[in-house]
Amino acid sequence: MAKLCIKALQAGIEVEYTQELIRRFHLSPDQSSIHLENWPWPLKIFTLGRFELLKEEKPIPSSRKIQQKPLALLKALIALGGKGVREEQLSDIPLAGSGWG
């Protein structure tokens, strides 16, 4: 079923209905299709050109309620490549007031 949904999204066929099916059945794309921008991921993180978090397709507002340190840590992880980042690398970065947050 996931393969069929991938084909439908790629072709632009019944996108909203397809996204609802994906959500309802908790489908996941295969590795070759994870780039699909219209896949209804529960959380999307945009990093190139802008930093934006979307939860269920809605922007997470940047407010005082959001804890800034975890957000700065996420940005640092992404900037350092996202994979294989050692704890020591993160602990060496002064997150507060460094432009990461």
C-alpha contacts under 8 A as a table, 3 or more apart, distances in Angstrom:
res1	aa1	res2	aa2	distance
1	M	4	L	5.17
1	M	5	C	6.32
1	M	27	L	7.96
2	A	5	C	5.05
2	A	6	I	6.17
2	A	22	I	7.44
2	A	27	L	5.85
2	A	28	S	6.55
2	A	29	P	6.19
3	K	6	I	5.04
3	K	7	K	6.35
3	K	29	P	7.35
3	K	30	D	7.93
4	L	7	K	5.16
4	L	8	A	6.27
5	C	8	A	5.00
5	C	9	L	6.15
5	C	18	T	5.98
5	C	19	Q	7.98
5	C	22	I	7.35
6	I	9	L	5.22
6	I	10	Q	6.11
6	I	29	P	7.05
6	I	33	S	7.21
7	K	10	Q	5.12
7	K	11	A	6.17
8	A	11	A	5.19
8	A	12	G	5.93
8	A	13	I	4.91
8	A	14	E	7.05
8	A	15	V	7.05
8	A	18	T	7.07
9	L	12	G	4.93
9	L	13	I	6.13
9	L	14	E	7.72
9	L	15	V	5.77
9	L	18	T	7.13
9	L	36	L	7.94
9	L	38	N	6.94
9	L	39	W	7.50
10	Q	13	I	7.81
10	Q	36	L	7.67
12	G	15	V	5.81
13	I	18	T	7.96
14	E	17	Y	5.42
14	E	18	T	6.00
15	V	18	T	5.06
15	V	19	Q	6.05
15	V	38	N	7.98
16	E	19	Q	5.11
16	E	20	E	6.25
17	Y	20	E	5.08
17	Y	21	L	6.33
18	T	21	L	5.09
18	T	22	I	6.28
19	Q	22	I	5.05
19	Q	23	R	6.27
19	Q	39	W	6.76
19	Q	40	P	5.79
20	E	23	R	5.09
20	E	24	R	6.01
21	L	24	R	5.07
21	L	25	F	6.07
22	I	25	F	5.48
22	I	26	H	5.62
22	I	27	L	4.99
22	I	28	S	7.63
22	I	40	P	7.29
23	R	26	H	5.04
23	R	27	L	6.80
23	R	40	P	7.09
29	P	32	S	7.86
29	P	33	S	5.72
29	P	34	I	5.84
30	D	33	S	5.49
30	D	34	I	6.51
31	Q	34	I	5.57
32	S	35	H	7.50
33	S	36	L	5.88
34	I	39	W	7.98
36	L	39	W	5.50
40	P	56	E	7.23
40	P	57	E	7.35
41	W	44	K	6.19
41	W	56	E	6.91
41	W	57	E	7.90
42	P	55	K	5.74
42	P	56	E	4.87
42	P	57	E	7.53
43	L	53	L	7.15
43	L	54	L	5.62
43	L	55	K	4.65
43	L	56	E	6.19
43	L	57	E	7.65
44	K	53	L	5.80
44	K	54	L	5.01
44	K	55	K	6.58
44	K	57	E	7.67
45	I	51	F	7.24
45	I	52	E	5.82
45	I	53	L	4.79
45	I	54	L	6.51
46	F	50	R	6.47
46	F	51	F	5.36
46	F	52	E	5.09
46	F	53	L	6.53
47	T	50	R	5.41
47	T	51	F	4.66
47	T	52	E	6.85
47	T	78	I	7.88
48	L	51	F	7.05
52	E	59	P	7.26
52	E	60	I	7.89
53	L	59	P	5.93
53	L	60	I	5.74
54	L	57	E	5.32
54	L	58	K	5.07
54	L	59	P	4.39
54	L	60	I	5.65
55	K	58	K	5.32
55	K	59	P	6.34
55	K	60	I	6.40
62	S	66	I	6.81
63	S	66	I	5.79
64	R	67	Q	7.22
64	R	68	Q	7.98
67	Q	70	P	6.20
67	Q	71	L	6.87
68	Q	71	L	5.15
68	Q	72	A	6.07
68	Q	101	G	6.18
69	K	72	A	5.02
69	K	73	L	6.08
69	K	95	L	7.23
69	K	96	A	7.52
69	K	101	G	6.98
70	P	73	L	4.93
70	P	74	L	6.17
71	L	74	L	5.07
71	L	75	K	6.32
71	L	101	G	6.63
72	A	75	K	5.07
72	A	76	A	6.18
72	A	95	L	6.35
72	A	100	W	5.04
72	A	101	G	4.37
73	L	76	A	5.02
73	L	77	L	6.15
73	L	90	L	7.65
73	L	95	L	7.28
73	L	100	W	7.69
74	L	77	L	5.09
74	L	78	I	6.28
75	K	78	I	5.17
75	K	79	A	6.12
75	K	100	W	6.38
75	K	101	G	7.70
76	A	79	A	5.00
76	A	80	L	6.13
76	A	90	L	7.26
76	A	100	W	6.58
77	L	80	L	5.22
77	L	81	G	6.54
77	L	82	G	5.14
77	L	85	V	6.94
77	L	90	L	7.57
78	I	81	G	5.30
78	I	82	G	4.67
79	A	82	G	7.10
80	L	83	K	7.99
80	L	85	V	6.69
81	G	84	G	7.78
81	G	85	V	7.20
82	G	85	V	6.48
85	V	89	Q	6.76
85	V	90	L	7.69
86	R	89	Q	5.36
86	R	90	L	6.89
87	E	90	L	5.27
87	E	91	S	6.19
88	E	91	S	5.05
88	E	92	D	6.17
89	Q	92	D	5.38
89	Q	93	I	6.87
90	L	93	I	5.42
91	S	94	P	7.56
94	P	97	G	7.61
94	P	98	S	6.23
95	L	98	S	5.51
95	L	99	G	7.49
95	L	100	W	5.82
95	L	101	G	6.76
96	A	99	G	7.71
96	A	100	W	7.44
96	A	101	G	6.84
97	G	100	W	7.40
97	G	101	G	7.08
98	S	101	G	7.19
